[in-house]
């Protein structure tokens, strides 16, 4: 459907983007910072203070995902039943409290248990946010809106890495080591924003007082029409969990998340190793700034690639090309002969991963609806969380075994190559009729 920039459609989507997506992006920012904070703590005193090997550090980073996996699908179904306002607020406050306890961890065993509990507390947040947006945004606008939401993830490192470094540099505050101060500093915002979430987020368009009656009617009718047109006729959750299309998407997502978390958890450690490899010396804050370098271009690439996907309609090659680029670049990075060259190639990897992810999430909503969407999206993200455990643990174990990060990064490249292959082979079968692209710029709603 084509409409003018002053239509009800345009004003409705603009209000959703400006009223909901920045707040969800803030939640996502805090979420990703809390779950990856261990990556900043590790090379800045935590591994030494707790006596962790690379494999133990990788296991601690990855065991988070065991807890997440156990409760992810039930959590997303609960969100579907009880509403986003209550459930996402509960998730944020819970993980903020658990994250605060990292301030006082004393040994590896306590670290393992807290990471496991953090995963339980966070379970369902990301797929819940994706589900929430799918309940508000019609298909032809979804890639654009998901890109605005997803840009919070690379910006987490752009802003979060220097912020974490500043907190770590406050060594001695309250008599705590710097990495403990950092855990305290990143946990408190989760609790505060979780409380705000309960009062701010509307569960459905009918609860949004900032939409006019005409805008609510248009949105409800559009979303209902899309649900009726989906080929499944409304998947029940059990059918969604056994749908081959859902499992194909899960495998593609596995490779991307394997690369994302191998990079996220070990990049600060790799940068810390520049001193040995290249004879360079960096302060804690300098290492944080270097860690942030790949993620700012990644945020720009995400926006530009998603804009192209919105203009053309999301195609399988919008997923496959970035996967292939990441597969080649991530192992190549550690063969470079200088810190600058290494970071430059890692930047290519980050751009590849983040360019694909928001466009990837437009595929499940093409054939899933209702409780089936809740279960299917949660299953896909569960496979990503299996990769979230496997990536840091395998990376750390293989690093201990080989003495370096080259072989672990080759493994990362292999998983991303598998995602590229599946994207080109499987996604064309899911493509179906592509919604008419919407290329109008978003204007801020009054």
N, C-alpha and C positions, 0 to 999 in steps of 0.2 A: 504494500500500500504506500502510495506516495502522498506526502502532505507538505504543506507550506511551513516555513519556520515559525509561524504564529499559531499553528494548529494545537489542539488539545494534546495530541501525541507528543509534540516537541516540548511543550511546557511540562507535561507529566514526567518525561524521561529526564529533563533538566533538573526538576525538583528532586527526583530520586538520586541523581548523581551528586547534587550539592548538599542534600540533607542527610543521606545515609552513607554514601561511599567513603567520604573522608573519615567519618567516625569508625566505620568498619576497618578502614586502613590503619587508623591509630591502634585499634585492638590487635590487628595482625602484626603491626610493628612491635608492640609489646610482647606478643606471643612468640614471635621468631627470635627476638632478642633474649627472652628468658630461656628458651630451649637451647640456644646456641651459646649462652654465656660461658658454659664450661670450656668452649673453644678458646675464649680469651683468657680464662683463669689458668688453663693448663700450662702454657709456656711462661706464665708470669708468677710462678711461685707455687701453684697448687700441686703439680706433679712432684716437685721436690719435697714440699711439706708433708704430703701424704705418702710419699715413696712409691709413686706409680710408674710402671713401665709403659711403653707405647701401647701394648696390647691391653693393659688394664685401663689406661685412659680411654682407648677406643671402646672397650666394653662398657665403661661408665657412661660414655656419650651415647652408646647405642641402646643400652637397656631401657632407656626412656621409652623407646618405641614398643617394648613388650607390654608395658602398662597401657599405652595408647591403643595398641591393637586389640587388647582384651575387651575394652569398653567402647571402641569407636563406633561400631554399628549400633549397639544399644543406645549410645548417647545420641546419635543422629536421629534414631527413631523417636527418642524421648523429646528432642527438639521439635520434631514434626508434630508430636502430640501436645506438648505443653506450651510451645511458642518460643521464639528466639529471645524475647526480652528476658524471660525468667532463666532459660537454660544457658544462654551465653553469659549472663551475669554470674550465675552459679559457677560456671567453668572458670571465669577469670579470677574471682575471689579465691576459689580453691587453689588454683595454681600459684597465685601470688603468695598465699600462706606457706605452701610447700617450698616455693623458691626462696622465701625468707629464711627457712631452716638451713639452707646451704651455708649460710653465714657461720654456722657453728659446727660443721662437719669435722670429724677428728681422724677418720681413717677410711681406707678403701671400701670396707663393708658398709659403713654408714653412707658413703657416697653412692654406692650401688643402690641401696634401698631408697634413698631420696630421689635419685633419677627415675627409678621405677615408679614411685609414688607421683612424681611430677607428670609422668606420662598418663597415669590414671586420672589425675586432676585435669589435664589438658584435653583428654580424649573427646573427640568430636568437635573441637573448636573450628578447625579449618574446613572440613566438609560441611559443618553446620553453617558457616558463613557463605560457602558456595551455594548450598541449598537455599539459604535465606535470600540471596540475590536472585536465584532462579525463580523464586516465588514472587518477585517484584518486577523483573525485567523481561520483556518479550524477546524472542529468539533473535530477531534482526538487530537488536541493540546490545546483545549480551557480550559479544567479543569486546566491544568498546568499553562497556561498563566494567567487565572483568579486568581489562588492562589497567583502568584507573585504580581499581582495588589492588591488583597484584603488584603495582609499582612500589607499594609499601615494603615488599620483601627485600629487593636490592637496596632500597633506601635505609632499611634497618641496619645494614652493614656500613653504608656511607656515613650515617649519623651515629649508629650504635658502636662501631669500632673505636672511633675517637672518644666517645662518651665513656665506654668501658675502660679505655686506657686512662682517661682522666680520673675515674674512680679508683682504678688500681694504683695510680700515682699518689693517692691519698693514704698511703701506707702509714699506719699508726693511729688513724682516726678511730676513736673509741677503743684504742688499744688493740686494733685488729690489723691483720695482714691486709695488703692492698686488694688481693683477690677476694677476700671476705667482704671488704667494703663494697666492692663491685657487685657481689651477689645481693647485698642489702639494698643497694641503690636501684637495681633493675627490678626488684620484686615489689616494692611499694607502689609504683604506678599501676601494676596489674590489679591490686586490691582496690585502689581508688577509682580506676576506670570501670572496674566491674560493678561497683556500686552505682556509678553514673549510668551504666548500661541499662540497669533495671528501670530507670525512670525515663530514659531517652528513646530507646528503640521501640517502634511500633511493631506488633506481630504481623499484621496484615495491612493491605491498602485501606481497608475499612477503618483501621485505627489511626490513620494518618490525618490529623486535623489540618495539616498544611496542604493537603490536596483538596481541590474544589470538588463538589459533587460530580461535575462533568468529567473531571480527570479520574476520579475513582471509578466511575462507571466505565469509562473507556478502558482503563487498565484491567479491571475485573473481566470485562467482556473479551479483551484480547487474550488474556492468559487462559480463560476458559475455552476459547476457540482453539488455542494451540493444544491444550490437553486433549480435546476431543479428536484432533487431527493426528495425534501420535499413533504410530502403527501398532503399538502394544495394546491400545485401548485402555491403558492404565495398568501398568505392571503392579501386581502385589509384590511385597518385599521378597517372598520366597522365590518367585520366578526371576526377579532381578538378580538374585544371588547365584542363580544357575544359568544365566544368560551368557552365551559365548561371547557376545559383543562386549559385555561388561568385563569379562576376563581378558579379552584382547586389549582393551584400554588399560587394564590393570598392569599388564606386562610392559606396555609402552611407558606408562608412568613410572614403573619400577626403575627403569634405566635412567630416567631424568633425575629422580630423587636420589639414586645412588651417587650420581655425579654431584648433585647439589650439596649433599651432606658430607661427602668425602672432602669437597672443597671447603665447606663452611667450618667443619670441625678442625681440619688440619692445616688450612692456609696460614693461620697465625703461627703454628709450629714450624711450617716450611719457611716462613719469613724469618723466624727466630734462628733458623739454621743457616741463613745467609752469612752470618759471621764466620762460621766454620768453612762454608763452601767458597766464599768470595773474599773473606777477610774484612768484611764491613762491620761497622758498629752502629746500632740504632738504639735510641732510648725507648722506653715503654710507649710513650706518646707517639714517637716516630713510627714504631711498628704498627700501632693502631691506625695511623694515617695511611701507611702503605697497604694495610689490609683492606682499607676502604676503597683504594684506587680502582680495582676491577668493577666495582658495583655501581659507580656513577654512570659510566658508559653503558652498563647493562640496563640501567633504568631507562636511559634514552633509547637504546635498541628495542627494549620491550614496547615502549610507546610507538615507535615508528613501525615496527613489524606488525603490531596489532592494528595500527591504522591501515596498513596495507591489507591485512586480513579482513578488516571491516569493509574496505572499499571493494574487494574482490569477492567477499564471502569466504569464510575460513575453509581452506583446502588442505588435503593431507600433506602437501609439500610445505605448508606453513609449520608443520610439526617435524617432518622428516629432514628437511635441510638443516635446521638448527641442531638436530640430534647428530647428524653426520659431521657437522662442523665441530661440535663438542667432542665427538669420538676421536677426531684427529688431533685437536689442539691440546687436550688435557695431558696426554702422555708426552707430547712434544715439548710442553713447557719446561719440564725438568731436564731437558737436554740442552737448554740454553746456557750461555757462558757468562751471563751477567745478571744481577738482580733486575735491572730495567727490562732486559729481554724476557726474563722469566715472567715478570708481572704483566708484560704486554701480551704474551700468549695466554696467560691465565685470564686476562681481560676478555679475550676472544671466547674462551670457554664460558665465562659468566654471561656474556652477551647471548651466546647460543642457548644456554639453559633457560634464562629468563624470557627470551623472546618466544619460546615455544609454549611455556606453561599456561599463560592465560588463554591462548588459542586452543590448547588441548582441552580445557574445561568446557568449551562450547559443544563438544561432541556428545557427552552423556545426555545432555538435555534434549538432544534430537530424537531420542527414542524412549526416554524414561520420564515418568510423571508420578506425582503423589508419593505414597509410601515407597513405591519402587525406586523413585529418584533418591529418596533418603537412604535406602539400603544400598543402591548401586553406587552412588557417589561415595558413601562410606567404605564400601568394599574396595573401590579403586584407590582411595586414599590409604586404606589399610595395607595394600600391597606397596604403596609408597613408603609406609612406615616400616614394613619389613626391610625395604632397602635402607631406610634410615638407621636400622640396627646393623644391618650387614655391612654398610659402607664404612663406618668408623671402626668397627671391630676388625674386619678383614684388612682394612688399610693399616691399622696399628699392628696387627699380628704379622702381616707380611713385611712391614717395615722392620720389626724386631728380627725377623728371619733373614732378610736380605741386607739389612743395614742401611737402607735408603728408601726413598719414596718413588723411584722410577717404576719398579714393578707394580706397586699398588696403583699407580696412576694409569698404567697400561690396562690393568683390570677394569678400572673405571671407564676407560675408553672402550673396552670391549662391551660393557653393558650398554653404553650409549649407542654403540654401533648396532646392537640388537634392537634398541628402540627405533633407530632410523629404519632398519629393515622392515620391522613390523608396521611402522607408520606408512611406508610406501605400499606394503602388501595388503594390510588390513583396513586402514582408514577409508580407502576408496569404496569399500563395501558398506561403510557406515554413512557415507556422505549424503546420499539421498538428495532430495530437493533442498537446495540452499536458499535460505531466506533472502529476500531482496535486500541488498546492502543499504545501509543508511550512512550517507557520507556528509550529512550536514554537521557543522560544528555545534557543540553544545553551548548554549547561552545560559548564563546564570539566571535562575528563576527569581522573580521578585518575591 
